Amino acid sequence: MSQRTKIGYLGLAVSLALAVLAASLTWAAKPPPAPPPPLTNPALVYVEMQSNVYLGHYQGSICLMTADGSATRQLVRLSGGYVHRPTWSHDGSQIAFLHQPNTKKPWMDLYTVAPDGSGLQKVRSFSGAGFHRPNPFFGLSWTPDDTKIAYTCGECGQVAILDLLSGEIGHLPLLYPGEAGQSGLDFGPDLDPGKPGFQGLVAYGSGYWWTPQIAVVAVEITNDGTGALQINADEPVILEWQPMEGGGPVNQRGVAWSPDGRSLAYSQHNGRFIMLVDVDASSGVPVFGPPRVLWMRGSDSGTYAEYECQAAQKPAWSPDGQYVAFVSNIEVARIRTDGTGLTWLSSLQDKQWAVDPHWNPAWVNDLP
C-alpha cells in the first residue's frame, strides 16, 4: 500500500471519528423531552395496569383522567410491584395510594403525592407480617379533615385508622367478631366539623360470599393530647339484601358515600350491579331506604360475562353528586345518578386495564 493511500485512509478515519464525535455531542446537547403539561380540571384518578410478558408480571401506574375521558396523564410509576387504591384527600391537594414493592409478598408502603406529580412521599412502610398491614384490594379513605387515613388490615380484617400527625393506629369494630375481609370503606361527612377529630358515619362492607353485608357505624375519633388515638363507635347498622335474579355470587366490591352523606353507592352480586341506597341518620341511628339498581352489567350490551375482570366495582361519586364512576369490563365508566348517560371513559390497549377510580373533590363540572 502506498504512502498516499495510507494517508488517505487515515484522513477518512479521522473524518469519520470527527463525524461520530459531532453527532454524539449534538445528541448529548439535546434537552430531555418536556413532560406533558398537567391536566386542566382532572376528574378521576385511577390505576392503569399493564401486563409485562418479559418480566412475567403486571405493572401499574397512577393516572389522571378528564371527566369526558378525552385526556389522561400518568402521575406516578414506581419501579416494580403493584400500585393500589389511589384516593383523593377531601381538599384535593393530595392523593394517597398503596405500593406493593414485592409482588410475591403482601408488604405495603403508603404514599402520598400532589395531583401535579410533585411531593411524592412514603408516609409509612408496612413491611413483614403484622397486625396493621393494609390489604390492598379493599380500600383507603381520608377523614374529612385529611389528618387520618383508614384502610383494611390484611391479617385481622378490621378497619384501621392511621393518624398522619402522630403515627398512631386505631381500629373500628369488626362486622362480626373474628371475620376478616371487609370490602370497601368510606368516611361520610363530619357532622360536627367545628370540633376536633371526626364525628360521623363510616360505611364498610364484607367481601365474603356467605355474609354479603354493608355496615354503617357512628364513629367519634379524637386525640387525647398525647398522640393517642381514641375511637368510640356505636353498634354497626347492617344493610342486608336478598339474592337478585341472574346475580351470581353475592359479595360486594366497594362502597362510597354521596357528597351530602345521604346515600351510598356500592357494588353487589360479584359486580353484577351498581346499587344506590339512601341512609337517614336524622334520628341518631342510621336507617336504610330500599336499595335500587343504578346499573346492571350487560344492560348496555345485552351480554353477561363471568370473568373476574369484568365485574362492576369501586363506585365513586362526583363532588356535585350528579355522577357515579366505576370500573367494569376493565374500563372506567361514568353514569348519572338517575341511571342515564352511561359513558365509557377509558380506551386502553391490549394487555392493559383500568381499576380503582376515585373522583377529584375539587373537580368543577365541565361536562355538556
Secondary structure, DSSP 8 states (H G I E B T S, - for coil): --HHHHHHHHHHHHHHHHHHHHHHHHHHHS---------SS--EEEEEEEEETTTTEEEEEEEEE-TTSS-EEEEE--SSSEEEEEEE-TTSS-EEEEEES-TTS--EEEEEE-TTS---EEEEEE-SS-TT-B-TTT-EEE-TTSSEEEEEBTTT--EEEEETTT--EEE---SSTT---EEEEEEEEES-TTSSSEEEEEEEEE--TTS-EEEEEEEEEEE-SSS-EEEEE---EEEE----TT--S-----EEE-TTSSEEEEEETTTTEEEEEEEE-TTSS-EE---EEEEETTTTTS-----GGG--EEEEE-TTSSEEEEEETTEEEEEETTS---EE-----TTEEEEEEEE-TT------
